[in-house]
Amino acid sequence: MSTGDPERPGFALPLLLLAGFRSLVDDLHAELARHGHPELRPAHGFVLQAVGVAGTTASGLGQRLGISKQAAGKTVDRLVALGYLERADDPADARRKLIRMTEKGVDGLRRSATIFDALREQWVARLGADRVAALEDDLRAVTPPDSFRLDVPGWFGT
């Protein structure tokens, strides 16, 4: 027997959280396009984060993203063609190729961080600093400490 508020059904919570996420990400990408990165897509941000400053291999990237090595390779091919990633010889193993961010990739991530700060400030202007901070605190309280995971593309089944 449900004891929930019929005006606030349980299924609405994840949909609202997803809608808030989607709103922020859509606004981010609109702003990135205005700052010289019109080709970046939401999944690309996860890829760039997973590559990181040290770089990685296609297998390592696939593991971090929760996708196959082949799917990771296809995404890398696209980001190499767009100038965000490059392939380089691995100094530790001549048989492997490292995937690394280019300066354009680093710029995209750097601008993303700045834009996310500005978007948070827009939420603060609309909702108030205390409410945004409380929302963040509440979400931290109900999510595991290691909740920032890069395997969202694989988790969503892409």
N, C-alpha and C positions, 0 to 999 in steps of 0.2 A: 504494500500500500504506500503510495507516494504521500509524503508530508511536505512537499515543496510548494512554493508559491506558484499558482497557475499563471500568474503574470510574468514569472521568471523561470521558464522551464529549463531543465538541466542542459538540454542540447544547445540552448542559446549562448551559454558561456563560451564554449570553444569556438563557436561561430563569431562571437564578438571579439575574442582574442585574435582570431585569424583576420578578421576585418581590420582591426587596429594595426596588426602587422602589415597587412596588404596596403593599407593607406600610407603607412610610413615608407614602405619599400617603393610604392608607386611614386610618391612625392620625391623620394631620393633619386630615382632614375630620371624623372623629369628634370630635376636640377642638374644631375650629372650630364644629361644631354646638353643643357645650356652651357656647361663648363667643358665642353670638348670631348665628351664620352658618350655619344648617342648610341653606340653599338653595344654597350654593356647591358646585360640582362641580369635579373635577380640570381639565377643559378651561377653566373660568372663570379659574383661576389664570394660565394661559398668556395669556388674553385681557387680564386686568388688567395683567400684566407688559408685554404688547405695547402697550397704551394708554399706559402710563407717566405720569409726572407732567406732561409737556408736552401730552399728548393726541395724537390722530392723526385721520385721516379713515378712512372705511370702506375705501377703496382701500388706504391705507397699512397698515391693520390686516390686511386680507386678505393683502397681500404679506408682512408680518412673520410671519403664522401659516401661510403656505403654503396658503391656502384662497381661494376665490372671494370677490369683493366681496359677492355675494349671501349666501353662507354667513356671512361676517363680519357683515353687516347683521342677519341672523336672530339670531345670538348677541348682538349689541349690543342688539337689541330686548328680548331676554329679560333681560339684565343691567340695562337701563334700567327695565324693569317691576319688577325686584327691588330697585331703588334703588342699584345699585353703579356705574352709569355714567349720564352725561347727555349730551345733544346740545346744542351751543351754536354760535352764529354764529362763523365764523372771521374774526377781525379783519383778516387778510391777504387774504381773498378772500370777498366777500359771497355768492358762489354756492355756497360749500362750508360744510358743517357739521363742526365738530370733535366728536370723542368724547372725553369727559374722565371721569376718576374722580370720584365723589362722596366725601364724607367717609366714607360707609359702605364704599366700595371701598378707600379708603386704609386704613381700619381693618382690613378683611379681609386686606390684604397685610401690614400691620404685625403682626397677630396670627399670620399664617402664619409669618413669619420667627421670631418668638419660639417658636412651637410646634416648628418644625423644629430650633431649638437644643435644646429640651428632648428631642426624639426622638433627636437625636444623642447627648445625654447618656445616654439609656436604652441605646443601643448600646454606649457606653463602659462603662456599668455591667455590661453582659452580656459584652462581648468584651474589654474592657480598652482603655485610652487608646492604647497603642502599636499594637494591632492595628487599631483604627479609623483612626488616623493613617496606618498603613502601607497600609491599603485605599485611603484617599483618595489617597495618593501614587502608588500603583500605578495607579489609574484615571487619574490625571492623566498618567502616563507613557505610557499606551497610547491616549489620546484626543487629538485635535487641540486646540490652545490655544483655539480659538474654538468649543469643543464645546457650550457652552450656547446652544442655539438655541431660538427660540420657535415654530418651525414644526412641532413634534411633532404637533399635531392634524392638519395637512395631510399630514405624512409617514405617519401611521397611516391616512390615508384617510378622515378624518371631515369 
